[in-house]
Amino acid sequence: MNYGLIGEHLSHSFSKEIHEMCADYTYELCELSPETVADFMQNPTFTAINVTIPYKQTVMPYLCEIHDHARRIGAVNTVVNRAGKLYGYNTDFYGLSALTRRVCGTLQGKKVLILGSGGTSHTARAVADTQRAASVLTVVRNPKGEGQISYADAETTHSDAEVIINCTPCGMYPYAGGAPHIKGTPIDVTKFPRLAGVVDAVYNPLRTNLVQDALDCGIPAEGGLYMLVAQAVMACRIFLGRVEEAFSDETAMDREADGIFKKILSDKENIVLTGMPGSGKSTVGKALSELLNRPFIDTDAVIVERAGKPITEIFAELGEAGFRDLETQAVKDTANAYTGAVIATGGGAILRDENIRALRRTGRIYFINRPLEHLIPTADRPIASTVDAIRRRYEERYDRYLATCDVEINTDEVVEHTVNTVREDFFS
């Protein structure tokens, strides 16, 4: 391996695509067990590597020299092999700095809460200190050290915080929506009326519940994908021997990171279609799938396949509430399983907030708004099988469609026009 990434679990990593956008080299993902790290580092055959969880501290004893930033943070995520001697750097510092600038402008003079006490939290503290934050507190479940507070204290005594930086894995794939032992969000942003920015180091899913909570409150917020891209841009320069440039030309790196971020976001983000039964979601979705060479998933088809029976029978046996439960599971599973796909949802999928949450974690939602007079009832739509039923559903749901979409697409009867309108907006 010449260039690549080492870590314990890398199946979710976007690093290969990002690095191969940065430079003309092949970048490999190399999963190592804890028992094999020592041999890998003592007998290096690589040119340069990135290091991720849980080995950012593990590799440090094998390095002949560690850059000041990395030594200060206590973690290395970039290692270069120069004639058999290993040199360590930390590009996460620049990545997180770039992300905080993007979300908050600057941390100078602001009260900052850092959630978590792991390696990324040390990077966040270094960033906050460098940007001259007014105060920085680390929020943990069981505070012990200096500068550490509990989550309860954060929400009461320190509710005047202006920036929250999440450095915990809470909300990370595959537990994006929460699991029995993992809450879906680490802290309640509504407890902090002075919040001016929320930064989440988690990049998969694209928008955690924490980020969505903040955005719902009108607070600038973003997940960790931009940080991942920015640190990779810097690491690439170090890989290729441009170390001085990596630590001096922040403006050029920001420009490059902006371009790669836009491309990787569009590659990874799902296109989600909502709208009334008969609005053409499946037809438009299939056409988009073919045009963009993306997978196409219809959540109604997922439900039918899992149940082994048509939707009319599911409604007859379970009622609407039972069908909606199956729909919610299908929506969650589809949103979690796919990136870079086209997803058509059932007409009533927008009725549950948890469905919208799941879809927004990984996608951009387009409301395909076909005029009421062109919505044709059919027998296979249990609660929209007549003209009157279609009209009632349209009136009941119209405001909800508007409130839950990112973009409304007023469709005419030409599929190609609708498809191109979605495509142009998505890649704009």
C-alpha positions as CSV (number, residue, x, y, z in Angstrom):
1,M,0.0,0.0,0.0
2,N,1.4,3.4,-1.0
3,Y,-1.4,5.7,0.3
4,G,-4.4,4.8,2.5
5,L,-6.2,4.8,5.8
6,I,-5.8,2.4,8.7
7,G,-8.4,1.9,11.4
8,E,-10.5,-0.9,12.9
9,H,-13.8,-0.5,11.1
10,L,-13.7,1.3,7.8
11,S,-16.7,0.1,5.8
12,H,-18.5,3.5,6.3
13,S,-15.5,5.6,5.3
14,F,-15.7,8.2,2.5
15,S,-11.9,8.8,2.6
16,K,-11.1,6.8,-0.5
17,E,-13.3,8.9,-2.8
18,I,-12.2,12.2,-1.2
19,H,-8.5,11.5,-1.5
20,E,-8.8,10.3,-5.1
21,M,-10.5,13.6,-5.9
22,C,-7.6,15.4,-4.2
23,A,-4.7,13.9,-6.2
24,D,-3.8,11.2,-8.8
25,Y,-3.0,8.3,-6.5
26,T,-4.8,5.1,-5.4
27,Y,-6.0,5.3,-1.8
28,E,-6.7,2.1,0.1
29,L,-8.7,1.3,3.2
30,C,-6.8,-1.0,5.5
31,E,-8.6,-2.5,8.5
32,L,-6.2,-3.6,11.3
33,S,-6.9,-5.5,14.4
34,P,-5.3,-4.1,17.6
35,E,-2.8,-7.0,17.6
36,T,-1.5,-6.2,14.1
37,V,-0.9,-2.4,14.5
38,A,2.6,-2.8,16.0
39,D,3.9,-4.9,13.2
40,F,2.3,-2.6,10.6
41,M,4.1,0.4,12.1
42,Q,7.4,-1.3,12.9
43,N,7.7,-2.7,9.3
44,P,6.3,0.1,7.2
45,T,5.8,-0.5,3.5
46,F,3.5,2.4,3.0
47,T,4.4,5.9,1.6
48,A,1.9,7.8,3.7
49,I,-1.3,6.9,5.6
50,N,-4.1,8.5,7.5
51,V,-5.1,7.0,10.9
52,T,-8.5,6.8,12.4
53,I,-10.3,5.4,15.4
54,P,-9.0,3.7,17.5
55,Y,-5.3,4.1,16.6
56,K,-4.6,7.9,16.6
57,Q,-2.7,7.5,19.9
58,T,-1.6,3.9,19.3
59,V,0.7,4.9,16.4
60,M,2.5,7.7,18.3
61,P,5.3,5.6,19.9
62,Y,6.4,4.4,16.5
63,L,7.1,7.9,15.1
64,C,10.5,9.5,15.1
65,E,9.0,13.0,15.0
66,I,5.6,14.5,15.8
67,H,4.4,17.9,14.6
68,D,3.6,20.5,17.3
69,H,-0.1,20.5,16.5
70,A,-0.3,16.7,16.9
71,R,1.8,16.7,20.0
72,R,-0.4,19.4,21.6
73,I,-3.6,17.5,20.7
74,G,-2.2,14.1,21.7
75,A,-3.2,12.4,18.5
76,V,-1.9,11.7,15.1
77,N,-4.0,11.1,12.0
78,T,-1.4,11.5,9.3
79,V,1.9,9.5,9.0
80,V,4.5,9.9,6.3
81,N,7.3,7.4,5.7
82,R,10.5,9.1,4.7
83,A,13.3,6.6,4.1
84,G,12.0,4.3,6.7
85,K,11.4,7.0,9.4
86,L,7.9,7.9,10.3
87,Y,6.7,11.5,10.8
88,G,3.3,12.3,12.4
89,Y,0.9,15.1,11.9
90,N,-2.7,16.1,12.8
91,T,-4.8,17.4,10.0
92,D,-8.0,17.2,12.0
93,F,-7.0,20.5,13.5
94,Y,-7.3,22.3,10.2
95,G,-10.4,20.2,9.2
96,L,-12.3,21.2,12.4
97,S,-11.1,24.8,12.2
98,A,-12.4,25.0,8.6
99,L,-15.7,23.5,9.7
100,T,-16.2,25.9,12.6
101,R,-15.3,28.9,10.4
102,R,-17.9,27.7,7.9
103,V,-20.6,27.4,10.5
104,C,-19.8,30.1,13.1
105,G,-17.3,32.4,11.4
106,T,-15.1,32.4,14.5
107,L,-15.1,31.1,18.0
108,Q,-13.4,34.3,19.3
109,G,-15.1,35.6,22.4
110,K,-17.7,32.9,22.4
111,K,-18.6,30.4,25.1
112,V,-18.0,26.9,23.7
113,L,-19.3,23.5,24.9
114,I,-17.4,20.4,23.6
115,L,-19.4,17.2,23.9
116,G,-17.2,14.2,24.7
117,S,-13.7,13.6,26.0
118,G,-12.1,11.5,23.3
119,G,-9.4,12.4,20.8
120,T,-11.7,14.6,18.6
121,S,-12.6,16.6,21.7
122,H,-8.9,17.4,22.3
123,T,-8.8,18.7,18.7
124,A,-11.9,20.8,19.3
125,R,-10.3,22.3,22.5
126,A,-7.1,23.2,20.6
127,V,-9.2,24.9,17.9
128,A,-11.3,26.8,20.4
129,D,-8.2,27.9,22.3
130,T,-6.4,29.0,19.1
131,Q,-9.4,31.0,18.0
132,R,-9.5,32.6,21.4
133,A,-12.9,31.4,22.6
134,A,-14.0,33.2,25.8
135,S,-14.5,29.9,27.7
136,V,-14.4,26.2,26.8
137,L,-16.0,23.5,28.8
138,T,-16.0,19.7,28.1
139,V,-19.4,18.0,28.6
140,V,-19.2,14.4,29.7
141,R,-21.5,11.9,31.5
142,N,-19.3,11.5,34.5
143,P,-17.2,14.7,35.0
144,K,-13.9,14.2,36.8
145,G,-11.2,16.4,35.4
146,E,-10.7,20.2,35.4
147,G,-13.0,22.0,32.9
148,Q,-15.4,19.0,32.7
149,I,-19.1,19.4,33.4
150,S,-22.2,17.1,33.2
151,Y,-24.9,17.3,30.6
152,A,-27.3,18.4,33.3
153,D,-25.0,21.3,34.3
154,A,-24.5,22.2,30.7
155,E,-28.3,22.6,30.2
156,T,-28.8,24.6,33.4
157,T,-25.7,26.4,34.6
158,H,-24.2,26.9,31.2
159,S,-27.3,27.5,29.1
160,D,-25.7,30.7,27.8
161,A,-23.3,28.7,25.6
162,E,-23.0,30.1,22.1
163,V,-21.4,27.2,20.2
164,I,-21.8,23.4,20.7
165,I,-19.2,21.0,19.1
166,N,-20.2,17.4,19.2
167,C,-17.2,15.0,19.4
168,T,-19.2,12.0,20.6
169,P,-20.3,9.2,18.3
170,C,-24.0,9.8,19.2
171,G,-26.1,9.6,16.1
172,M,-23.4,8.0,14.0
173,Y,-24.3,5.2,11.5
174,P,-25.6,2.6,12.0
175,Y,-27.4,4.1,15.0
176,A,-28.3,7.3,13.2
177,G,-31.8,7.4,14.7
178,G,-30.9,6.0,18.0
179,A,-30.8,2.5,19.4
180,P,-31.8,1.0,22.8
181,H,-28.4,1.9,24.3
182,I,-27.7,5.1,22.2
183,K,-29.8,8.2,22.2
184,G,-30.4,9.8,18.8
185,T,-29.1,13.1,20.0
186,P,-26.5,14.0,22.7
187,I,-28.1,17.2,24.0
188,D,-31.2,19.3,23.7
189,V,-30.3,22.5,21.8
190,T,-33.6,24.2,22.8
191,K,-32.0,24.6,26.3
192,F,-29.5,27.0,24.9
193,P,-31.2,30.3,23.7
194,R,-28.0,32.0,22.8
195,L,-26.7,29.3,20.5
196,A,-25.1,30.8,17.3
197,G,-23.7,27.5,15.9
198,V,-23.7,23.7,16.2
199,V,-20.9,21.7,14.8
200,D,-21.1,17.9,14.7
201,A,-17.9,15.9,13.9
202,V,-20.1,12.9,12.8
203,Y,-20.3,12.8,9.0
204,N,-22.3,9.6,8.4
205,P,-25.2,10.3,8.3
206,L,-24.8,13.6,6.6
207,R,-27.2,15.3,9.0
208,T,-27.5,13.9,12.5
209,N,-30.5,14.5,14.7
210,L,-28.4,17.1,16.5
211,V,-27.8,19.0,13.3
212,Q,-31.5,18.7,12.3
213,D,-32.6,19.9,15.8
214,A,-30.4,23.0,15.4
215,L,-31.6,23.8,11.9
216,D,-35.2,23.4,13.0
217,C,-34.5,26.1,15.5
218,G,-32.9,28.4,12.9
219,I,-29.4,27.8,14.3
220,P,-26.5,27.4,11.8
221,A,-25.4,23.8,11.9
222,E,-23.5,21.2,9.9
223,G,-22.1,17.7,10.2
224,G,-18.6,16.5,9.8
225,L,-18.3,15.9,6.1
226,Y,-16.7,19.2,5.4
227,M,-14.2,18.5,8.2
228,L,-13.4,15.2,6.6
229,V,-12.9,16.8,3.2
230,A,-10.8,19.7,4.6
231,Q,-8.5,17.5,6.6
232,A,-8.0,15.2,3.6
233,V,-7.0,18.2,1.4
234,M,-4.3,19.1,4.0
235,A,-3.2,15.5,4.4
236,C,-2.8,15.2,0.6
237,R,-0.4,18.1,0.6
238,I,1.6,16.4,3.4
239,F,1.5,13.1,1.6
240,L,3.1,14.7,-1.5
241,G,5.8,16.5,0.3
242,R,4.1,20.0,0.3
243,V,4.3,20.3,4.1
244,E,5.1,24.0,4.3
245,E,2.2,24.8,2.0
246,A,-0.1,22.6,4.1
247,F,0.6,24.7,7.2
248,S,0.7,28.1,5.5
249,D,-1.8,28.4,2.6
250,E,-5.2,28.0,4.4
251,T,-7.0,30.1,1.7
252,A,-6.0,27.8,-1.1
253,M,-7.0,24.7,0.9
254,D,-10.4,26.2,1.8
255,R,-11.1,26.8,-1.9
256,E,-10.1,23.2,-2.8
257,A,-12.1,21.8,0.1
258,D,-15.2,23.8,-1.0
259,G,-15.1,22.2,-4.5
260,I,-14.5,18.7,-3.3
261,F,-17.2,19.0,-0.6
262,K,-19.8,20.1,-3.1
263,K,-19.0,17.1,-5.3
264,I,-18.8,14.5,-2.5
265,L,-22.1,15.8,-1.0
266,S,-23.9,15.4,-4.2
267,D,-22.5,12.0,-4.7
268,K,-23.6,10.8,-1.3
269,E,-26.9,12.6,-0.8
270,N,-30.1,10.9,-1.7
271,I,-32.7,12.5,-3.9
272,V,-36.0,12.0,-2.1
273,L,-39.4,12.5,-3.8
274,T,-42.6,13.1,-1.8
275,G,-46.1,14.0,-3.1
276,M,-49.6,12.8,-3.5
277,P,-50.5,9.4,-4.9
278,G,-50.6,9.7,-8.6
279,S,-48.2,12.7,-8.7
280,G,-45.6,10.7,-10.7
281,K,-43.0,10.1,-8.0
282,S,-42.2,6.6,-9.2
283,T,-42.1,7.7,-12.9
284,V,-39.9,10.7,-12.2
285,G,-37.7,8.7,-9.8
286,K,-37.0,5.9,-12.3
287,A,-36.2,8.5,-15.0
288,L,-33.8,10.3,-12.6
289,S,-32.2,6.9,-11.7
290,E,-31.5,6.1,-15.3
291,L,-30.3,9.7,-16.1
292,L,-28.0,9.9,-13.1
293,N,-27.0,6.2,-12.9
294,R,-28.3,6.0,-9.3
295,P,-30.1,3.2,-7.5
296,F,-33.9,3.7,-7.4
297,I,-36.0,2.6,-4.4
298,D,-39.7,2.9,-4.0
299,T,-40.6,2.6,-0.3
300,D,-44.1,1.3,-1.1
301,A,-42.5,-1.5,-3.2
302,V,-40.2,-2.3,-0.2
303,I,-43.3,-2.6,2.0
304,V,-45.1,-4.9,-0.5
305,E,-42.0,-7.1,-0.8
306,R,-41.6,-7.5,2.9
307,A,-45.3,-8.2,3.6
308,G,-45.7,-10.5,0.6
309,K,-49.0,-8.9,-0.2
310,P,-50.3,-5.7,-1.9
311,I,-51.0,-2.5,0.0
312,T,-54.8,-2.9,-0.3
313,E,-54.5,-6.2,1.7
314,I,-52.2,-4.7,4.2
315,F,-54.7,-1.9,4.8
316,A,-57.6,-4.4,5.1
317,E,-55.7,-6.5,7.6
318,L,-53.8,-3.9,9.7
319,G,-55.7,-0.7,9.1
320,E,-53.9,2.6,8.2
321,A,-52.0,2.7,11.6
322,G,-50.6,-0.7,11.0
323,F,-49.6,0.2,7.4
324,R,-47.9,3.4,8.7
325,D,-45.8,1.4,11.1
326,L,-44.5,-0.8,8.2
327,E,-44.0,2.4,6.2
328,T,-41.9,4.0,8.9
329,Q,-39.6,1.0,9.2
330,A,-39.2,0.8,5.4
331,V,-38.4,4.6,5.2
332,K,-35.8,4.3,8.0
333,D,-34.1,1.3,6.6
334,T,-34.0,2.7,3.1
335,A,-32.6,6.1,4.3
336,N,-29.9,4.3,6.4
337,A,-29.0,1.8,3.8
338,Y,-28.5,4.0,0.8
339,T,-26.4,7.0,-0.2
340,G,-26.5,8.5,-3.7
341,A,-29.8,7.0,-4.5
342,V,-33.2,8.2,-5.7
343,I,-36.0,7.4,-3.2
344,A,-39.7,7.7,-4.0
345,T,-42.0,7.7,-0.9
346,G,-45.6,6.8,-0.4
347,G,-48.1,9.6,-0.4
348,G,-48.5,9.5,3.4
349,A,-44.9,9.1,4.4
350,I,-44.7,12.8,5.3
351,L,-47.3,12.4,8.0
352,R,-44.8,11.2,10.6
353,D,-42.0,13.4,11.8
354,E,-39.7,10.4,12.3
355,N,-40.0,9.6,8.6
356,I,-38.9,13.1,7.6
357,R,-36.1,12.9,10.1
358,A,-34.8,9.7,8.6
359,L,-35.0,11.0,5.0
360,R,-33.3,14.3,5.9
361,R,-30.4,12.5,7.5
362,T,-29.2,11.4,4.2
363,G,-31.3,13.2,1.6
364,R,-32.7,16.3,0.0
365,I,-36.5,16.2,-0.2
366,Y,-38.4,17.3,-3.3
367,F,-42.2,17.7,-3.2
368,I,-43.6,16.7,-6.6
369,N,-46.6,19.0,-6.7
370,R,-48.9,17.8,-9.5
371,P,-52.2,19.8,-9.9
372,L,-55.2,18.3,-8.2
373,E,-57.1,18.0,-11.5
374,H,-54.4,15.7,-12.8
375,L,-54.3,13.3,-9.9
376,I,-56.1,10.2,-11.0
377,P,-57.6,7.8,-8.4
378,T,-57.1,4.1,-8.7
379,A,-58.3,1.1,-6.8
380,D,-54.8,0.2,-5.5
381,R,-54.7,3.3,-3.3
382,P,-56.8,2.5,-0.3
383,I,-57.4,6.0,1.0
384,A,-57.2,7.8,-2.3
385,S,-59.3,5.6,-4.6
386,T,-62.0,8.1,-5.6
387,V,-62.0,11.7,-6.8
388,D,-63.4,12.9,-3.5
389,A,-60.9,10.9,-1.5
390,I,-58.0,12.3,-3.6
391,R,-59.3,15.9,-3.0
392,R,-59.6,15.4,0.7
393,R,-56.1,13.9,1.0
394,Y,-54.7,16.8,-1.1
395,E,-56.4,19.4,1.2
396,E,-55.3,17.6,4.4
397,R,-51.7,17.1,3.3
398,Y,-50.8,20.1,1.1
399,D,-49.4,22.3,3.9
400,R,-47.5,19.3,5.3
401,Y,-45.9,18.6,1.9
402,L,-44.7,22.2,1.8
403,A,-43.4,22.2,5.4
404,T,-41.4,19.0,5.0
405,C,-39.7,19.5,1.6
406,D,-36.5,21.3,0.8
407,V,-37.8,22.2,-2.7
408,E,-41.2,22.3,-4.3
409,I,-41.4,21.1,-7.9
410,N,-44.5,22.3,-9.6
411,T,-44.8,19.7,-12.3
412,D,-46.4,19.9,-15.6
413,E,-47.3,16.8,-17.6
414,V,-43.9,16.4,-19.2
415,V,-41.8,14.0,-17.2
416,E,-38.6,15.1,-18.8
417,H,-39.1,18.7,-17.7
418,T,-39.8,17.6,-14.1
419,V,-36.7,15.4,-14.1
420,N,-34.5,18.1,-15.4
421,T,-35.8,20.6,-12.9
422,V,-34.9,18.3,-10.0
423,R,-31.5,17.5,-11.5
424,E,-30.6,21.2,-12.1
425,D,-31.6,22.1,-8.6
426,F,-29.8,19.2,-7.0
427,F,-26.5,19.9,-8.7
428,S,-26.7,23.7,-8.5
